Amino acid sequence: MTIRLGIAGGNRGGSFERSLASLEEEIELVAVCDPSDEVLRGWIDKRSGLEAFSNFEDLIESPNIDAVFVATPMPFHAAQSMMALNAGKHVLSEVIAATTLDECYALVETVEQTGMTYMMAENYCYRREAMMIKNMTDSHAFGDLTYAEGAYIHDCRDLMFDSNLARTWRGGSWGKSGDQKTHSSRGNGYPTHSLGPIAQWLGINRSDRLTLTTTFVTSSLARRDWALSVLPEGHIDATEDAWSDFTDSATTLIQTEKGRVICLRKDSASPRPHNMALHSLQGTKGAYISGRHTDEDPLVWINGISTGVSPANFGYKDMARPPELSDARGAEWQPLWELSNQYEHPYWKEYGSEATKAGHGGGDYFIMRDFALAVSGKIDPPIDVYDAATWSSVFPISMENVNRMGEPLKIPDFRKNR
Ligand SMILES: NC(=O)c1ccc[n+]([C@@H]2O[C@H](COP(=O)([O-])OP(=O)(O)OC[C@H]3O[C@@H](n4cnc5c(N)ncnc54)[C@H](O)[C@@H]3O)[C@@H](O)[C@H]2O)c1
């Protein structure tokens, strides 16, 4: 079965072209939708057979498509996904899936009622190191997991304005005019890149669940300084006050039902080089830390596999060291890739070379491939609507945490009506 796909949102949708080229048997791109004539023209010039729509409602009414990739600005994802599902189309939604708790609940209900396939396109879960760690957590290599950290730190300040110097959705155009906050508001506005891989390692919504959370945010000084330095004098946003509803950096803590703790950071304003995967994981038998920058290898130390023993294995100060450890060295980190013979994820073993041709460390390839497998009924969506709602709900809850000066709040169990 070849799925006939329509892309809504021609910019991000365009980054999937390389993935689609490798998946021609599974997915055929037949339509694109974007209100911008310029964006549509760019697509048609490259692919003359495409149906072009400037209106989302027309796209989802087309009998020529089976599925929609919702790659529009974040505040549209939930409403457009629900419209598409109700029109009988399968949906792959860009992150985050929803920006309010009401939207999270409604999205879950719509998927349950329509029975259509829904998947969230959290590509960070499919990066090589993330999948290898998943393989290792599935085989209990780190022992019982206790703690994880994730961060999405990406200076996106230049994306807050368009070429006419009007605010884009990343600049909070929705947040200022309505009650829908976005991306850089005072909360964790983009939690799924950091949380997604961790949720999969910890079995969230499978064997554990997120229960309680709080978030603290910084002022938005880097954002303000940037705006004051680049915007022309007299521009409405070239003032100290314009950025008071925003944050540079948000830190979220989450407790799980099994007593694990997750710490997330989201920062889309602070000046520094971008590196995509910032994660760490602690278990009772070992630990994982991703590289601090793109040239540094991810590292692991696993008791019994890696070199050395953890300091506590040397015993108390006055206790004799066990004879078998008398010559043992202290624990030493080793590059994760040294364990690839044993733990490389089967996806990366088989399709790694195809995946690396696509964007975002291979994630964009595997997202499309798994979506095709899910639509054709061969697998359940690996990032289903319950994951999408749970991970995305951190955003609206985090804003409420901030409003309540850090009071911890419950994370709903979106699976309870299932
Ligand atoms: N997963 C990732 O790594 C990743 C990377 C980049 C962007 N994204 C996500 O993809 C989405 C789009 O991001 P972007 O950078 O392309 O944003 P963008 O603002 O640059 O582009 C959005 C596009 O959507 C179009 N659009 C606006 N309203 C529309 C509508 N009603 N119907 C159809 N098209 C519409 C716009 O004309 C524009 O071409 C965002 O949600 C973002 O979070 C994810």
The ligand as an SDF file (V2000), in Angstrom:
LIG
                    3D

 44 48  0  0  0  0  0  0  0  0999 V2000
   10.8830   18.4860   14.6260 N   0  0  0  0  0  0  0  0  0  0  0  0
   11.7640   19.3890   14.2540 C   0  0  0  0  0  0  0  0  0  0  0  0
   12.9520   19.1730   14.3390 O   0  0  0  0  0  0  0  0  0  0  0  0
   11.2560   20.7050   13.7420 C   0  0  0  0  0  0  0  0  0  0  0  0
   12.1010   21.5920   13.0810 C   0  0  0  0  0  0  0  0  0  0  0  0
   11.5580   22.7830   12.5860 C   0  0  0  0  0  0  0  0  0  0  0  0
   10.2180   23.0600   12.7660 C   0  0  0  0  0  0  0  0  0  0  0  0
    9.4340   22.1710   13.4190 N   0  0  0  0  0  0  0  0  0  0  0  0
    8.0050   22.4240   13.6040 C   0  0  0  0  0  0  0  0  0  0  0  0
    7.3770   22.5230   12.3350 O   0  0  0  0  0  0  0  0  0  0  0  0
    6.3590   23.5020   12.3570 C   0  0  0  0  0  0  0  0  0  0  0  0
    6.6060   24.5350   11.2630 C   0  0  0  0  0  0  0  0  0  0  0  0
    7.8340   25.1640   11.5350 O   0  0  0  0  0  0  0  0  0  0  0  0
    8.5280   26.1140   10.4540 P   0  0  0  0  0  0  0  0  0  0  0  0
    9.8920   26.3850   10.9490 O   0  0  0  0  0  0  0  0  0  0  0  0
    8.3460   25.5500    9.0850 O   0  0  0  0  0  0  0  0  0  0  0  0
    7.6190   27.4050   10.6260 O   0  0  0  0  0  0  0  0  0  0  0  0
    7.5070   28.6290    9.6330 P   0  0  0  0  0  0  0  0  0  0  0  0
    6.7370   29.6870   10.3300 O   0  0  0  0  0  0  0  0  0  0  0  0
    8.8490   28.9570    9.0650 O   0  0  0  0  0  0  0  0  0  0  0  0
    6.6680   28.0780    8.3960 O   0  0  0  0  0  0  0  0  0  0  0  0
    5.3130   27.7360    8.5640 C   0  0  0  0  0  0  0  0  0  0  0  0
    4.7130   27.5150    7.1790 C   0  0  0  0  0  0  0  0  0  0  0  0
    3.3430   27.1710    7.3670 O   0  0  0  0  0  0  0  0  0  0  0  0
    2.5730   27.9630    6.4900 C   0  0  0  0  0  0  0  0  0  0  0  0
    1.2180   28.1070    7.0460 N   0  0  0  0  0  0  0  0  0  0  0  0
    0.7400   29.0430    7.8900 C   0  0  0  0  0  0  0  0  0  0  0  0
   -0.5660   28.8290    8.1420 N   0  0  0  0  0  0  0  0  0  0  0  0
   -0.9170   27.7290    7.4290 C   0  0  0  0  0  0  0  0  0  0  0  0
   -2.1420   27.0110    7.2470 C   0  0  0  0  0  0  0  0  0  0  0  0
   -3.2560   27.3870    7.8840 N   0  0  0  0  0  0  0  0  0  0  0  0
   -2.1610   25.9260    6.4390 N   0  0  0  0  0  0  0  0  0  0  0  0
   -1.0420   25.5460    5.7960 C   0  0  0  0  0  0  0  0  0  0  0  0
    0.1550   26.1840    5.9100 N   0  0  0  0  0  0  0  0  0  0  0  0
    0.2040   27.2560    6.7340 C   0  0  0  0  0  0  0  0  0  0  0  0
    3.3160   29.2720    6.3940 C   0  0  0  0  0  0  0  0  0  0  0  0
    2.9530   30.0190    5.2280 O   0  0  0  0  0  0  0  0  0  0  0  0
    4.7590   28.7930    6.3230 C   0  0  0  0  0  0  0  0  0  0  0  0
    5.1470   28.4730    5.0170 O   0  0  0  0  0  0  0  0  0  0  0  0
    6.3880   24.1010   13.7340 C   0  0  0  0  0  0  0  0  0  0  0  0
    5.4000   23.5500   14.5130 O   0  0  0  0  0  0  0  0  0  0  0  0
    7.7320   23.7320   14.3010 C   0  0  0  0  0  0  0  0  0  0  0  0
    7.6740   23.5550   15.6760 O   0  0  0  0  0  0  0  0  0  0  0  0
    9.9200   21.0030   13.9020 C   0  0  0  0  0  0  0  0  0  0  0  0
  1  2  1  0
  2  3  2  0
  2  4  1  0
  4  5  1  0
  4 44  2  0
  5  6  2  0
  6  7  1  0
  7  8  2  0
  8  9  1  0
  8 44  1  0
  9 10  1  0
  9 42  1  0
 10 11  1  0
 11 12  1  0
 11 40  1  0
 12 13  1  0
 13 14  1  0
 14 15  2  0
 14 16  1  0
 14 17  1  0
 17 18  1  0
 18 19  2  0
 18 20  1  0
 18 21  1  0
 21 22  1  0
 22 23  1  0
 23 24  1  0
 23 38  1  0
 24 25  1  0
 25 26  1  0
 25 36  1  0
 26 27  1  0
 26 35  1  0
 27 28  2  0
 28 29  1  0
 29 30  1  0
 29 35  2  0
 30 31  1  0
 30 32  2  0
 32 33  1  0
 33 34  2  0
 34 35  1  0
 36 37  1  0
 36 38  1  0
 38 39  1  0
 40 41  1  0
 40 42  1  0
 42 43  1  0
M  CHG  2   8   1  16  -1
M  END
$$$$
